[in-house]
Amino acid sequence: VSRVLVVDDEPTILMVLQEVLQGAGYDVATASDGISALQTLRTLPQPDAVILDLVMPRVSGIQVLKTMRQDPTLDKIPVMVVTGSALLNSDDPPADSYQHILYKPFDLSEIMEKVQSLLAAH
């Protein structure tokens, strides 16, 4: 069973993604901010993929991703970034530098397709 960590500060999105992914047979962990995402990555069994919201308070998804990529134990975990903004901030990596990106609002079939391709690619 593939493990997926879902990180989003919007409780509704977190709940819907968790339900959909669990319904599809995935083992799902959730985090509602970047700090708890990093704690989860360091304490629970490693996920096979991470769905990561970019815009969150305190520690952004971008900071989480940078931290993951600098940590040899976390840098190989595939990440799909989720954003409500097609225009990322100027200090963010450009959108085309992300292998997997999902724009809000999204439909659930799109999520399943992208998660399956994310896991298949790794």
C-alpha positions in Angstrom: 0.0 0.0 0.0 1.4 3.4 -1.0 1.7 6.0 1.7 0.8 9.6 0.8 1.3 12.7 3.0 -1.2 15.5 2.3 -0.2 19.0 3.5 -2.7 21.8 3.3 -3.8 24.6 5.7 -7.4 24.4 4.4 -9.2 21.8 6.5 -11.8 21.1 3.8 -9.2 20.3 1.2 -7.3 18.2 3.7 -10.4 16.2 4.6 -11.5 15.7 1.0 -8.1 14.6 -0.2 -7.7 12.2 2.7 -11.1 10.6 2.0 -10.6 10.3 -1.7 -7.1 8.8 -1.4 -8.1 6.5 1.4 -11.1 5.4 -0.6 -8.6 4.5 -3.4 -6.6 2.3 -1.1 -3.8 4.7 -0.1 -2.4 5.0 3.4 -2.8 8.7 4.1 -1.2 11.0 6.7 -2.1 14.6 6.9 -0.5 17.8 8.1 -2.1 21.2 8.3 1.0 23.3 8.1 4.7 23.2 7.1 6.0 22.7 10.6 3.8 19.6 11.2 4.6 18.4 7.7 8.4 18.4 8.5 7.7 16.7 11.9 5.6 14.0 10.2 8.3 13.4 7.5 10.9 12.9 10.2 8.9 10.8 12.7 6.4 8.6 10.7 7.3 6.0 8.2 8.3 7.8 5.0 5.6 8.5 2.5 5.8 7.3 -1.0 4.6 10.7 -2.2 3.7 14.1 -0.8 0.9 16.4 -1.9 2.0 19.8 -0.7 0.2 23.1 -0.7 2.6 25.9 -1.5 0.9 28.8 0.3 0.6 28.2 4.1 1.2 30.4 7.1 4.4 30.2 9.2 6.3 27.6 7.1 5.3 27.6 3.4 5.2 24.6 1.2 8.1 26.1 -0.7 10.2 26.1 2.5 9.1 22.5 3.2 10.2 21.5 -0.3 13.5 23.3 0.0 14.1 21.5 3.4 13.2 18.2 1.9 15.5 18.6 -1.1 18.5 19.5 1.2 17.9 16.4 3.4 19.4 13.2 1.9 16.8 11.1 3.7 13.9 13.1 2.2 15.1 14.4 -1.1 14.0 11.4 -3.2 10.3 11.5 -2.1 8.2 12.7 -5.0 6.2 15.8 -4.4 3.1 17.2 -6.1 2.7 20.9 -5.3 -0.7 22.4 -5.1 -1.4 26.1 -5.5 -4.4 28.3 -5.9 -2.2 30.8 -7.9 -0.9 30.3 -11.4 1.4 33.2 -10.6 3.9 32.2 -8.0 5.8 34.9 -6.1 8.9 36.2 -7.7 11.1 34.5 -5.1 9.5 31.1 -5.6 10.9 28.6 -8.1 9.2 29.0 -11.5 6.1 26.8 -11.9 7.9 24.8 -14.7 10.6 23.8 -12.2 8.0 21.6 -10.4 7.6 18.1 -11.9 4.1 17.8 -10.7 1.8 20.7 -10.1 -1.9 20.9 -9.4 -3.9 24.1 -9.6 -6.8 24.8 -7.3 -9.7 24.4 -7.9 -9.1 20.8 -9.1 -11.4 17.9 -9.6 -11.0 14.6 -7.8 -10.4 12.5 -10.9 -7.5 14.8 -11.8 -6.0 14.3 -8.4 -6.2 10.5 -8.6 -4.6 10.6 -12.1 -1.8 12.8 -10.9 -1.1 10.8 -7.8 -1.0 7.6 -9.7 1.4 9.1 -12.3 3.5 10.6 -9.5 3.9 7.2 -7.8 4.4 5.4 -11.1 7.2 7.8 -12.0 9.2 6.9 -8.9 
